[in-house]
């Protein structure tokens, strides 16, 4: 029961953060140490699950409770069809979905950070070039900035402007 999922979850690659070994150069031999093991892939799966729940909640709230006629939306008048954003633009989804986006951000940014840290470890091991690491650093920063800025879709509504 759930063996495949549990196995896939159990064997996901992990990022082992440095620990203080008893033979460390810090001069604290014999001191207890802690090792934190984080899997970037697990964080990504958690973030995808959070995003999926966010979209599902937006769809359910908009479909069941929003007073919106799909063929009369600003998005429909401009593009000729509605995209998924219609599910985030009308109350009551506008009251709940932005908070859910913040919940999504925690594991997503954690994923990006741990993926970047693992790239640094690979660079230090000589398994990733310095150029590739710099490129990953730039793209990681850009991805975090985009994820943070994306919350703007919940703030700016297409029907707030009189010019579609």
JOKABEL-V502368 format. One record per backbone hydrogen bond with DSSP energy under -1.0 kcal/mol. CO is the residue of the C=O (numbers start at 1). NH is the residue of the N-H. E is the energy in kcal/mol with one decimal. If there is no record, write none. Layout:
BEGIN
{{CO & NH & E} {CO & NH & E}}
END
This chain:
BEGIN
{{2 & 6 & -2.9} {3 & 7 & -2.8} {4 & 8 & -2.7} {5 & 9 & -2.6} {6 & 10 & -2.9} {7 & 11 & -2.4} {15 & 38 & -2.7} {19 & 21 & -1.1} {21 & 24 & -1.8} {24 & 27 & -1.1} {28 & 31 & -1.8} {36 & 17 & -2.5} {38 & 15 & -4.2} {39 & 43 & -1.9} {40 & 44 & -2.2} {41 & 45 & -2.3} {42 & 46 & -2.5} {43 & 47 & -2.5} {44 & 48 & -2.7} {45 & 49 & -2.3} {46 & 50 & -2.5} {47 & 51 & -2.6} {48 & 52 & -2.6} {49 & 53 & -2.4} {50 & 54 & -2.3} {51 & 55 & -2.5} {52 & 56 & -2.5} {53 & 57 & -2.9} {54 & 58 & -2.3} {55 & 59 & -2.7} {56 & 60 & -2.7} {57 & 61 & -2.8} {58 & 62 & -2.3} {59 & 63 & -2.8} {60 & 64 & -2.7} {61 & 65 & -2.3} {66 & 68 & -1.4} {69 & 72 & -2.5} {73 & 77 & -2.1} {74 & 78 & -1.9} {75 & 79 & -2.8} {76 & 80 & -2.0} {83 & 86 & -1.6} {84 & 87 & -1.9} {85 & 88 & -2.3} {90 & 93 & -1.2} {92 & 95 & -1.6} {93 & 97 & -2.5} {96 & 100 & -1.6} {97 & 101 & -2.0} {98 & 102 & -1.4} {99 & 103 & -1.6} {100 & 104 & -2.1} {101 & 105 & -2.1} {102 & 106 & -1.0} {104 & 108 & -1.8} {105 & 109 & -3.0} {106 & 110 & -2.0} {107 & 111 & -2.4} {108 & 112 & -2.3} {109 & 113 & -2.7} {110 & 114 & -2.7} {111 & 115 & -2.5} {112 & 116 & -2.2} {113 & 117 & -2.6} {114 & 118 & -2.3} {115 & 119 & -1.8} {116 & 120 & -1.9} {117 & 121 & -1.9} {118 & 122 & -2.5} {119 & 123 & -2.4} {120 & 124 & -2.4} {121 & 125 & -1.8} {122 & 127 & -2.7} {123 & 126 & -1.3} {129 & 133 & -2.2} {130 & 134 & -2.5} {131 & 135 & -2.4} {132 & 136 & -2.5} {133 & 137 & -2.3} {134 & 138 & -2.4} {135 & 139 & -2.6} {136 & 140 & -2.5} {137 & 141 & -2.3} {138 & 142 & -2.4} {139 & 143 & -2.5} {140 & 144 & -2.2} {141 & 145 & -2.5} {142 & 146 & -2.5} {143 & 147 & -2.3} {144 & 148 & -2.4} {145 & 149 & -2.4} {146 & 150 & -2.0} {149 & 152 & -2.3} {150 & 153 & -2.4} {151 & 154 & -1.7} {152 & 156 & -2.7} {157 & 160 & -1.5}}
END
